[in-house]
Amino acid sequence: MQTKRIKRAVSGVLLLDKPYGFSSNQALQKVKWLYQAQKAGHTGTLDPLATGVLPICLGEATKFAQHLTDENKTYVATVKFGVTTTTGDKEGDVVSEVACQVSCAEIERVLPQFMGSITQVPPMYSALKVNGKPLYEYARNGVELERAPRQVTIHALRVLACAENSAEIEVCCSKGTYIRTLGEDIGKALNVGAHLTALRRTATATYQIAETVTIEALEQMSIEQRDALLLPVDSAIQILPKVELHQDAAYYFKQGNPVWLAGVIPAGDLRIYSASGLFLGVGQQQRDGRIAPKRVVNL
């Protein structure tokens, strides 16, 4: 008879280097199983083609996963010019192919038009849902739907390397940016077409690729070694202003009650701590000036 695995109330953020071929959910489930975690969630979908930074929130950290989903991301995309595909990446069938010689200078010349706030049409081969079904399911059945354009922001864009009609392009962008669509649009601007042959996420918010761990490495570790890799729950919301509460206020905040705090308080979400440095959760100032709990942690 198989022994039932005991699930653990473990909390923290694991920075996973998602492997090629894994969906984000497959990677999440693997990490959850390795940690024997009661609760886990990822922080923004990476295509199976893509690799790189995928923060996995365990336990109490899942309460703040959305903050990371909403943060800026950085990618390195390998773009092949002269060839377009049905999916915008190397997994699709070739649609068109033209002979060309694209130089670094030509690519750099068109990049400024993609900086700042731009409009993108979500690709059919994407996880965006229409009537409860991902677009890629329609696409696989040969159905193409009209998609509303969306505004995204490209904060930085530069060529890292060029060789034989292929370029590595680094992109720092807002949430919701489709890098495959960006690669295709750069190819259109050069009148040769393009598709992605590789995509690697190198940063999410303040988390960097150098801090990540692979699934293979995790598999070789003891449970204690895995636990030692977990970043604190509040590392997911370091961008928020920090506020400390005195002992009594901290107690009532933990009980779900709004509390008073003297002085000027920043607007928006706040990281709340006790005077001893214990992370309590996220709060927000109400109209009456009190700080109300928005997400309270139990650590």
C-alpha positions, 0 to 999 in steps of 0.5 A: 500500500502506497504511503500518503505524502504529508503536505507541509505548511511551507511558505516562501518564494522559490526562483525557478529556472523554468526548463524548455518544454514545461508549461508554467503549470507543469513546473509549478506542480513539480515544485509543489510536489518536491516541497510537499507544499499545501499551497503553491502558485506561479506568477505569470505564464511562460510559454513551454518554448520559454525558459528562465525566471519563474517565481513560485509562491508557496504557502503564505506567499501565494497571497502576493503572487498577483503583485509579481504578475503585475510587475515588469519583466525582462527577456532575451529573445532570439529572433530569426529574420526572413521566415514567418511561422503560424505560431510566431515561434519555431514550433509553428509551420513555415508560412513565408520565407524570403532571402535577406541579409539583415544587419545589426544596424538595420535592426537597431534603426527600427527598434525606437518605433517599438519603445514606450507605449505600443499597441499589440494584437494578441497572437492566436497561439496564446493562452488568452481566453475567449468564452472560457477557452484559450485562443490556441485551442481555436487556432489548433482547430483552424479558427481565427478570432478577431482580437482587440488590440491592447496597450503595453509598455516597452521600457528598454529594447536593445540588440545584444548580438547578431549573426546570420539573419538572427539576433538576440534582443533584450526586452524590458516590458510591462505585463501582458507583452507578447514577445513573439508578437514583438519579434514578428512586428520587428520583422515586418518593420524590416519587410522580411518577416521574423519568428522567435527561435528562443526566449528566456526570461532573465528578470521578474521585478527585482528577481534575477536569473542568477538567483534561480535554481533548476528542477534538476538541482532541486531533485538532488537536494534534501528537503532542508536544502530546498527550504534554505533556497526559499526567499522570504514571503515579503520579497515578493512585494519589495516595491511597496512602501514599508510601514512599521506599527507599534506593538498594540497596533500590530496586534489589532492589524493581525486580527483584521482591524484598521489601525491608526498611525501618526505621520504622513502615510504613502498612498496605495498598498503598503508593506506592514511590519511590527516594531520588531520587524515581523512581516504582517501583510499588506495594508492600505490607508482608508479615507478616515486615515486608518490603515486597513488590512488588505492581506494578512499573513500567518507566519 
